[in-house]
Amino acid sequence: MSWCRSTGATNAAERQWERFGPRATPDELVWEAPGDEVGRPAAELEAWLSERPGRTVRTAGASGEDALASGIAEVRIRKDEAELDMLRTAATFSLAGFEWVYDNTVAGMTE
């Protein structure tokens, strides 16, 4: 799944934006824990455009940017056990820091 890819479409006549984004497959939901879904399903974009005949369609972004975003997403998806351990450790330290702040601050306190 390419969760970095979404499409923004504007309907100037109605002064509104629509976002269309990919949806995870059942396998991706099990193995990759993809992020939140973006806007309407990307599969609906073609029908949305066909309901607005005669409108100009413009594409932003170069294919090189798409390849870069796809590569970054792929690296971000794949985590080995060592990286997961580092993330867990970082989360533990972050939680400890927030708990300290919560326990040691009072209303009206300044930096």
CORURTA-V456949 format. One record per residue. N is the residue number from 1. RES is the residue in three letters. PSI is psi as a letter, one per 40 degrees, with the letter a starting at -180 (* if undefined). OMEGA is omega in whole degrees, -180 to 180 (* if undefined). Layout:
n->(N	N)
res->(RES	RES)
psi->(PSI	PSI)
omega->(OMEGA	OMEGA)
This chain:
n->(1	2	3	4	5	6	7	8	9	10	11	12	13	14	15	16	17	18	19	20	21	22	23	24	25	26	27	28	29	30	31	32	33	34	35	36	37	38	39	40	41	42	43	44	45	46	47	48	49	50	51	52	53	54	55	56	57	58	59	60	61	62	63	64	65	66	67	68	69	70	71	72	73	74	75	76	77	78	79	80	81	82	83	84	85	86	87	88	89	90	91	92	93	94	95	96	97	98	99	100	101	102	103	104	105	106	107	108	109	110	111)
res->(MET	SER	TRP	CYS	ARG	SER	THR	GLY	ALA	THR	ASN	ALA	ALA	GLU	ARG	GLN	TRP	GLU	ARG	PHE	GLY	PRO	ARG	ALA	THR	PRO	ASP	GLU	LEU	VAL	TRP	GLU	ALA	PRO	GLY	ASP	GLU	VAL	GLY	ARG	PRO	ALA	ALA	GLU	LEU	GLU	ALA	TRP	LEU	SER	GLU	ARG	PRO	GLY	ARG	THR	VAL	ARG	THR	ALA	GLY	ALA	SER	GLY	GLU	ASP	ALA	LEU	ALA	SER	GLY	ILE	ALA	GLU	VAL	ARG	ILE	ARG	LYS	ASP	GLU	ALA	GLU	LEU	ASP	MET	LEU	ARG	THR	ALA	ALA	THR	PHE	SER	LEU	ALA	GLY	PHE	GLU	TRP	VAL	TYR	ASP	ASN	THR	VAL	ALA	GLY	MET	THR	GLU)
psi->(h	g	e	e	h	i	h	h	h	i	g	d	d	e	f	i	i	i	h	h	i	i	i	i	i	d	d	d	d	d	d	e	g	i	a	i	i	h	a	i	h	d	e	e	d	d	d	d	d	d	e	g	i	e	i	h	h	i	h	i	i	i	d	d	d	d	d	d	d	d	d	d	d	d	d	d	d	h	h	i	d	d	d	d	d	d	d	d	d	d	d	d	d	d	d	d	d	d	d	d	d	d	e	e	i	i	h	e	i	i	*)
omega->(178	-174	177	-175	170	-177	173	179	180	175	-174	-179	-180	-180	179	176	172	174	178	-179	-179	175	-179	173	177	178	179	179	-180	-169	-171	-177	-178	-179	-179	177	-178	173	179	178	-180	180	-180	-175	-178	179	179	179	-178	177	-178	-177	177	180	178	176	179	180	178	178	180	-179	176	177	178	179	178	179	179	179	178	179	-179	179	-179	-179	-172	178	174	-174	179	179	177	177	178	178	178	178	179	179	179	179	178	179	179	179	179	177	178	179	-180	-178	-171	178	179	179	179	-180	177	179	*)
